[in-house]
């Protein structure tokens, strides 16, 4: 991915403004597009995003991806990031770029952002473009509360976050630690979804590894229960880890994305 391919939009106002980098590739009229939403501390140049972009190009479909503020080539301080800020950015990019019926593909935290995007669009009464479907890979809605605060963090870590406002969490995916801020945790509580019904208004496919040590497969089951009004397909990959980036995982992801796109294209 080269710099000339990128476009930038400004999200927020005043001191809260940040420039968000977008990679948008146009598709064939009459076909769906894909909208990629990355995970926490991941960017739009990751393996799954690149594979999806290649698949979109080969099948004549549009592809939109971006970096959250504080991630990749977008501006902003990662430690200033919150679920609300990143969801606001996703909505702004969707509004700017996704004119065609769109299959949203969200990985890990991107699954949470995807669900918040669907909620924001439904609250308007009419989206810029209808959601043709949603593919959620190891979706992690409510992870700041359910997986971090309640399960992973000890009393000492919780006290540190409340006292110091931050905790440096070691990462097995990065040499540098992930900084978890008090603002991230508290803002996450304003965006919790698993306590009630979640409705996207489109078919949803969930791909979840059963050897995922970051997002337990039982978390996906909770989400399925909340998506009671949507058409949901859950695939549990017995030997799959959190990343689901092996060749066989890529085949499964592209098949899920194609199935949703083709179903929507039949009605265009």
Backbone torsions as a table, in degrees:
resi	resn	phi	psi	omega
1	UNK	NA	123.8	-177.0
2	UNK	-108.1	156.5	-175.2
3	UNK	-56.6	-40.5	-178.1
4	UNK	-60.7	-20.6	-179.8
5	UNK	-76.2	-16.4	-173.0
6	UNK	-87.2	149.2	168.5
7	UNK	-124.7	158.5	-177.9
8	UNK	-126.2	141.8	170.9
9	UNK	-126.3	155.3	177.0
10	UNK	-101.3	127.8	178.8
11	UNK	-115.9	136.0	-177.7
12	UNK	88.7	171.3	-177.5
13	UNK	-130.5	155.3	176.1
14	UNK	59.4	-133.8	-178.3
15	UNK	-66.5	-17.3	-178.6
16	UNK	-89.7	-4.0	-177.5
17	UNK	-69.7	139.4	174.8
18	UNK	-145.4	144.3	-179.5
19	UNK	-89.5	126.2	-175.2
20	UNK	-109.8	128.2	-178.7
21	UNK	-86.5	133.2	-177.9
22	UNK	-126.2	138.2	169.7
23	UNK	-114.5	113.1	-177.4
24	UNK	-123.1	125.0	174.8
25	UNK	-117.6	126.6	-177.8
26	UNK	-74.8	156.1	179.0
27	UNK	-120.1	-171.6	179.3
28	UNK	-79.9	133.0	176.8
29	UNK	-54.5	140.5	-179.6
30	UNK	89.8	0.2	177.9
31	UNK	-114.4	156.5	177.6
32	UNK	-72.9	166.9	172.1
33	UNK	-119.6	166.6	175.7
34	UNK	-114.2	141.5	177.6
35	UNK	-124.7	111.5	-175.4
36	UNK	-91.4	133.1	175.9
37	UNK	-123.1	115.8	-174.9
38	UNK	-76.4	171.0	176.7
39	UNK	-88.9	-179.3	179.9
40	UNK	-62.8	124.2	179.2
41	UNK	66.5	19.7	175.5
42	UNK	-111.7	163.1	-179.5
43	UNK	-129.0	179.1	-172.7
44	UNK	-77.8	-0.5	178.7
45	UNK	-101.2	13.7	179.7
46	UNK	-70.7	169.7	-174.6
47	UNK	-56.7	-50.9	-176.3
48	UNK	-66.3	-39.5	178.6
49	UNK	-63.9	-41.8	179.5
50	UNK	-65.2	-42.4	179.4
51	UNK	-64.6	-41.5	179.2
52	UNK	-65.8	-39.4	178.4
53	UNK	-62.3	-41.4	177.4
54	UNK	-64.3	-41.7	178.3
55	UNK	-63.9	-41.8	178.9
56	UNK	-60.9	-43.8	-179.2
57	UNK	-63.5	-41.2	-178.4
58	UNK	-68.0	-27.3	-175.9
59	UNK	-104.7	8.3	175.7
60	UNK	72.2	28.4	-179.0
61	UNK	-110.3	147.7	177.9
62	UNK	-67.9	153.4	178.3
63	UNK	-138.7	125.8	177.3
64	UNK	-123.6	130.7	174.8
65	UNK	-146.8	157.7	-178.1
66	UNK	-154.0	167.0	173.7
67	UNK	-104.5	131.5	172.5
68	UNK	-60.4	158.3	174.3
69	UNK	-58.6	139.7	-177.8
70	UNK	79.1	5.9	178.8
71	UNK	-124.7	149.2	171.2
72	UNK	51.8	-128.3	-176.7
73	UNK	-100.5	5.6	173.0
74	UNK	-76.5	157.9	178.1
75	UNK	-81.6	169.7	175.5
76	UNK	113.0	158.7	179.4
77	UNK	-93.4	124.2	-179.7
78	UNK	-55.1	-39.5	-176.6
79	UNK	-68.9	-15.1	175.2
80	UNK	-86.7	-5.4	-175.7
81	UNK	-73.4	144.8	175.1
82	UNK	-141.5	166.7	177.3
83	UNK	-60.9	-40.8	179.8
84	UNK	-62.8	-42.8	-180.0
85	UNK	-64.4	-46.2	-177.5
86	UNK	-68.9	-34.7	175.4
87	UNK	-67.7	-37.9	176.2
88	UNK	-61.0	-41.0	179.1
89	UNK	-66.1	-41.3	178.7
90	UNK	-60.8	-42.8	179.3
91	UNK	-64.7	-40.9	-179.9
92	UNK	-64.4	-40.9	179.1
93	UNK	-68.2	-42.8	177.6
94	UNK	-57.5	-47.2	-179.7
95	UNK	-60.7	-39.7	-176.2
96	UNK	-73.6	-36.3	-166.4
97	UNK	-112.9	-30.9	-166.0
98	UNK	-96.4	81.9	179.6
99	UNK	-85.4	-21.3	-178.5
100	UNK	-93.1	160.7	171.2
101	UNK	-53.4	133.8	-165.7
102	UNK	-126.9	134.7	169.7
103	UNK	-95.2	116.4	179.3
104	UNK	-87.7	130.5	179.8
105	UNK	-120.4	112.4	-176.3
106	UNK	-120.2	134.7	-178.5
107	UNK	-111.4	126.3	176.3
108	UNK	55.7	-115.1	176.4
109	UNK	-57.4	-31.3	177.4
110	UNK	-59.1	-26.0	174.4
111	UNK	-66.9	-40.2	176.5
112	UNK	-64.3	-46.1	179.3
113	UNK	-61.3	-39.2	178.9
114	UNK	-61.2	-43.0	-179.8
115	UNK	-67.4	-37.2	176.4
116	UNK	-68.3	-35.0	175.5
117	UNK	-61.7	-47.4	179.4
118	UNK	-60.1	-40.8	179.0
119	UNK	-63.8	-42.0	179.9
120	UNK	-64.7	-40.9	179.7
121	UNK	-67.1	-41.2	179.8
122	UNK	-67.2	-31.2	179.8
123	UNK	-66.7	-24.0	177.6
124	UNK	-76.0	-22.8	-176.2
125	UNK	94.3	-30.4	177.9
126	UNK	-152.2	126.7	-179.6
127	UNK	-81.6	160.9	171.8
128	UNK	-57.2	-43.7	172.5
129	UNK	-139.2	141.7	179.3
130	UNK	-66.1	148.1	174.1
131	UNK	-78.3	119.7	-179.5
132	UNK	-79.6	-20.6	-178.9
133	UNK	168.3	176.5	-177.7
134	UNK	-145.5	129.4	172.9
135	UNK	-113.1	120.6	-178.3
136	UNK	-114.7	121.4	-177.3
137	UNK	-104.0	115.1	-176.7
138	UNK	45.6	54.4	-172.9
139	UNK	-62.2	139.7	-174.7
140	UNK	-125.3	51.6	174.5
141	UNK	-61.0	143.1	176.5
142	UNK	65.3	18.8	-173.3
143	UNK	-62.9	-31.6	-178.8
144	UNK	-62.9	-33.8	-179.0
145	UNK	-92.6	-54.4	-171.8
146	UNK	-75.2	-37.1	-175.2
147	UNK	-99.4	-32.2	179.1
148	UNK	-92.8	-68.5	-171.1
149	UNK	-61.2	-44.9	-175.2
150	UNK	-84.4	-32.0	-172.3
151	UNK	-108.9	-51.5	-172.3
152	UNK	-79.7	-41.1	-171.5
153	UNK	-79.6	134.4	174.7
154	UNK	-79.9	172.0	176.0
155	UNK	-58.1	-38.6	-179.0
156	UNK	-64.4	-41.6	179.5
157	UNK	-67.0	-42.4	178.8
158	UNK	-62.1	-40.7	178.3
159	UNK	-64.2	-39.3	179.1
160	UNK	-62.4	-44.3	-179.7
161	UNK	-63.6	-42.7	-179.8
162	UNK	-68.7	-34.2	-177.9
163	UNK	-81.8	-48.9	-173.0
164	UNK	-98.4	-14.4	179.9
165	UNK	83.4	2.4	-178.1
166	UNK	-162.6	157.9	175.6
167	UNK	-145.3	129.6	178.8
168	UNK	-89.4	105.5	-174.9
169	UNK	-94.6	120.2	178.0
170	UNK	-58.8	146.9	-179.9
171	UNK	-124.8	135.8	175.8
172	UNK	-82.8	-7.9	-179.0
173	UNK	-103.8	-5.1	-174.8
174	UNK	-147.9	146.6	178.6
175	UNK	-68.5	-33.1	180.0
176	UNK	-93.6	151.1	-179.0
177	UNK	-72.7	160.5	171.9
178	UNK	-89.5	127.5	177.1
179	UNK	-88.6	118.9	177.5
180	UNK	-101.7	118.1	-176.7
181	UNK	-98.8	158.6	175.4
182	UNK	-61.7	-37.2	179.6
183	UNK	-63.8	-39.3	177.7
184	UNK	-60.3	-45.5	-178.8
185	UNK	-65.3	-47.8	-176.3
186	UNK	-69.5	-38.4	176.2
187	UNK	-65.8	-36.6	178.1
188	UNK	-55.8	-33.9	-179.4
189	UNK	-66.9	-19.2	176.8
190	UNK	-83.7	-4.9	-175.5
191	UNK	-125.8	17.5	-178.0
192	UNK	-66.4	141.2	-175.7
193	UNK	-120.7	-26.4	-168.0
194	UNK	-78.2	-0.3	179.5
195	UNK	-87.1	-1.3	-178.7
196	UNK	-159.0	-164.8	-178.3
197	UNK	-72.0	140.2	175.2
198	UNK	-120.3	127.4	-177.4
199	UNK	-130.9	120.2	-179.8
200	UNK	-97.2	-24.8	-176.4
201	UNK	79.2	13.3	-179.3
202	UNK	-147.7	162.8	176.0
203	UNK	-67.1	143.3	-176.3
204	UNK	-125.7	131.9	173.2
205	UNK	-116.7	128.5	179.9
206	UNK	-114.4	128.8	175.3
207	UNK	-112.3	120.3	-172.5
208	UNK	-138.2	125.9	175.8
209	UNK	-80.4	139.8	179.1
210	UNK	-87.2	-4.9	172.6
211	UNK	-108.2	23.7	178.6
212	UNK	-74.2	116.8	-179.7
213	UNK	-95.7	1.9	177.6
214	UNK	-103.4	-43.9	178.0
215	UNK	-125.6	101.1	-178.0
216	UNK	-57.8	146.4	-177.5
217	UNK	-62.5	-23.9	177.0
218	UNK	-64.8	-24.4	177.5
219	UNK	-64.6	-37.8	177.4
220	UNK	-65.3	-36.1	178.4
221	UNK	-64.1	-39.5	176.8
222	UNK	-60.5	-41.7	-180.0
223	UNK	-64.7	-42.4	179.2
224	UNK	-58.3	-41.4	178.8
225	UNK	-61.8	-36.1	-180.0
226	UNK	-73.7	-26.5	-178.6
227	UNK	-88.2	45.6	-171.3
228	UNK	-65.0	-26.8	-176.1
229	UNK	-94.3	-8.5	-178.7
230	UNK	-98.4	157.4	172.9
231	UNK	-79.6	110.9	-172.6
232	UNK	-122.3	133.1	172.2
233	UNK	-117.4	124.7	178.5
234	UNK	-113.1	123.2	175.0
235	UNK	-111.8	118.5	175.9
236	UNK	-97.0	122.0	-179.5
237	UNK	-97.6	107.6	-170.2
238	UNK	-57.7	-39.6	-178.4
239	UNK	-104.3	17.0	-176.9
240	UNK	-85.3	140.5	176.9
241	UNK	-97.2	-165.1	-177.0
242	UNK	-69.1	-37.4	-174.5
243	UNK	-73.3	-34.7	-176.2
244	UNK	46.1	54.6	-175.8
245	UNK	-117.3	10.1	178.1
246	UNK	-72.6	163.1	179.1
247	UNK	-53.0	-42.7	-179.6
248	UNK	-67.8	-29.9	176.1
249	UNK	-69.9	-36.9	178.1
250	UNK	-64.6	-39.9	176.9
251	UNK	-60.2	-43.6	-179.4
252	UNK	-65.2	-41.3	-180.0
253	UNK	-64.9	-47.0	-179.0
254	UNK	-64.2	-36.4	178.4
255	UNK	-64.4	-41.2	179.2
256	UNK	-65.4	-44.1	179.8
257	UNK	-64.4	-42.8	-179.7
258	UNK	-64.7	-40.7	-178.7
259	UNK	-61.0	-43.8	179.5
260	UNK	-68.9	-41.7	180.0
261	UNK	-64.1	-45.7	-178.7
262	UNK	-64.4	-36.6	178.0
263	UNK	-63.5	-40.4	179.2
264	UNK	-73.5	-36.6	-178.5
265	UNK	-65.9	-26.3	178.5
266	UNK	-65.7	-20.0	-178.5
267	UNK	-102.3	-2.7	-178.7
268	UNK	-77.0	NA	NA
